[in-house]
Amino acid sequence: MLLVNLGTPDAPTPSAVRRYLGEFLSDPRIVDLPRILWLPVLYGIILNVRPVATAREYGKIWRTESNESPLRYYTRAQALGAGKAFGDNTIIDWAMRYGQPSVASRISALRDQGCTRLLIVPLYPQYSATTTASVDDAVMKALKDMAWEPETRTAAAFPGDPAYIEALASIAREQLGEAAPERVVISFHGLPQRYVDAGDPYYAHCSETAQLLRAQMGWTDDYAPMAFQSKFGRGQWLAPATEETVIKLAGEGVKNIAMITPGFVADCIETLCEIDIALRQTFLAAGGAHFQTIACLNDAPETIDLLRTIILREAGGWI
């Protein structure tokens, strides 16, 4: 089994971030503009400007004790935790779609260990061509260069899986405790609107997750609005934007909010820096008084149970 998450730079430095962003933003699944238009902008402007600021942001959240990003730390912990649930004839490894360890390197390592059946588990609850399909691209590219290929499956997205919704709800209840925020904003990573217009089911999957989580928690649509973060570029993205949502709430007199980010199975720069640091400052500056961030699934016991459920279902007949 190979768990695959998005990716991370190797260090919180401009050079490491430049390598990571170069691989990430050159993927046509991520930016679907014509290469002749996009690549000069990417290599001529973005990769000469953005890495310095992004490296600074990574430095704020870097895990110095293990010298790695939170995303790398928690993805490895998830693989180790899930691995304990299975016997010796099953190996659970992990990889990053962009950066290291790469999908190709870990598939080669699994093949060298004698694996004859390979289940890819993209760690994206909601399907998008920019995420799940990109993982499939990397897997197919790696297998293409092998003289012998294992029997391969890819786990489906799981936006409404009962184990996933219960894991989100369990962690939310634990994190909130006796706190009673006036609103809980359900924030997902954003996506250009044109992707959804072309048939990408991402928005529908996010809506499904949000609605089921509200039902599990007893929240109304008004109490727990859905929003989208991380807009990049000038085009139209999924709306409403998370930043605009919290500013609007503060303007309406809401003083106490909590944020939950169910599209991320592990805390990362988008949750720890963009939400917990930058958005917190935005809300407080707009008149808010209390801002709470509910942790991602990370390596909680509920997360390991979820992974075990997914693996057993998708590896039916193998285990």
Secondary structure as the mmCIF struct_conf table of DSSP 4:
data_model
#
loop_
_struct_conf.conf_type_id
_struct_conf.id
_struct_conf.beg_label_comp_id
_struct_conf.beg_label_asym_id
_struct_conf.beg_label_seq_id
_struct_conf.end_label_comp_id
_struct_conf.end_label_asym_id
_struct_conf.end_label_seq_id
STRN STRN1 LEU A 2 THR A 8
BEND BEND1 ASP A 10 THR A 13
HELX_RH_AL_P HELX_RH_AL_P1 PRO A 14 LEU A 25
TURN_TY1_P TURN_TY1_P1 SER A 26 SER A 26
TURN_TY1_P TURN_TY1_P2 PRO A 28 ILE A 30
BEND BEND2 LEU A 33 LEU A 33
HELX_RH_AL_P HELX_RH_AL_P2 ARG A 35 VAL A 41
HELX_RH_PI_P HELX_RH_PI_P1 LEU A 42 ILE A 46
HELX_RH_AL_P HELX_RH_AL_P3 LEU A 47 ILE A 61
STRN STRN2 ARG A 63 ARG A 63
TURN_TY1_P TURN_TY1_P3 THR A 64 ASN A 67
STRN STRN3 GLU A 68 GLU A 68
HELX_RH_AL_P HELX_RH_AL_P4 PRO A 70 GLY A 83
TURN_TY1_P TURN_TY1_P4 LYS A 84 ALA A 85
BEND BEND3 PHE A 86 PHE A 86
TURN_TY1_P TURN_TY1_P5 ASP A 88 ASN A 89
STRN STRN4 ASP A 93 GLY A 99
BEND BEND4 GLN A 100 PRO A 101
STRN STRN5 SER A 102 SER A 102
HELX_RH_AL_P HELX_RH_AL_P5 VAL A 103 ASP A 112
TURN_TY1_P TURN_TY1_P6 GLN A 113 GLY A 114
STRN STRN6 ARG A 117 PRO A 122
BEND BEND5 LEU A 123 LEU A 123
BEND BEND6 PRO A 125 GLN A 126
TURN_TY1_P TURN_TY1_P7 ALA A 129 THR A 131
HELX_RH_AL_P HELX_RH_AL_P6 THR A 132 LYS A 144
TURN_TY1_P TURN_TY1_P8 ASP A 145 ASP A 145
BEND BEND7 ALA A 147 TRP A 148
STRN STRN7 GLU A 151 THR A 154
HELX_LH_PP_P HELX_LH_PP_P1 ALA A 155 ALA A 157
TURN_TY1_P TURN_TY1_P9 PRO A 159 GLY A 160
HELX_RH_AL_P HELX_RH_AL_P7 PRO A 162 LEU A 176
TURN_TY1_P TURN_TY1_P10 GLY A 177 GLU A 178
BEND BEND8 GLU A 182 GLU A 182
STRN STRN8 ARG A 183 HIS A 189
STRN STRN9 PRO A 192 PRO A 192
HELX_RH_AL_P HELX_RH_AL_P8 GLN A 193 ASP A 197
TURN_TY1_P TURN_TY1_P11 ALA A 198 GLY A 199
HELX_RH_AL_P HELX_RH_AL_P9 TYR A 202 MET A 217
TURN_TY1_P TURN_TY1_P12 GLY A 218 GLY A 218
TURN_TY1_P TURN_TY1_P13 ASP A 221 TYR A 223
BEND BEND9 ALA A 224 ALA A 224
STRN STRN10 MET A 226 GLN A 229
BEND BEND10 GLY A 233 GLY A 235
STRN STRN11 TRP A 237 TRP A 237
BEND BEND11 LEU A 238 PRO A 240
STRN STRN12 ALA A 241 ALA A 241
HELX_RH_AL_P HELX_RH_AL_P10 THR A 242 GLY A 251
TURN_TY1_P TURN_TY1_P14 GLU A 252 GLY A 253
STRN STRN13 ASN A 256 ILE A 260
TURN_TY1_P TURN_TY1_P15 PRO A 262 GLY A 263
BEND BEND12 VAL A 265 ALA A 266
HELX_RH_AL_P HELX_RH_AL_P11 ILE A 269 ILE A 269
HELX_RH_PI_P HELX_RH_PI_P2 GLU A 270 LEU A 279
HELX_RH_AL_P HELX_RH_AL_P12 ARG A 280 ALA A 285
TURN_TY1_P TURN_TY1_P16 ALA A 286 GLY A 287
STRN STRN14 HIS A 290 THR A 293
BEND BEND13 LEU A 297 LEU A 297
TURN_TY1_P TURN_TY1_P17 ASN A 298 ASP A 299
HELX_RH_AL_P HELX_RH_AL_P13 PRO A 301 GLU A 314
TURN_TY1_P TURN_TY1_P18 ALA A 315 TRP A 318
#
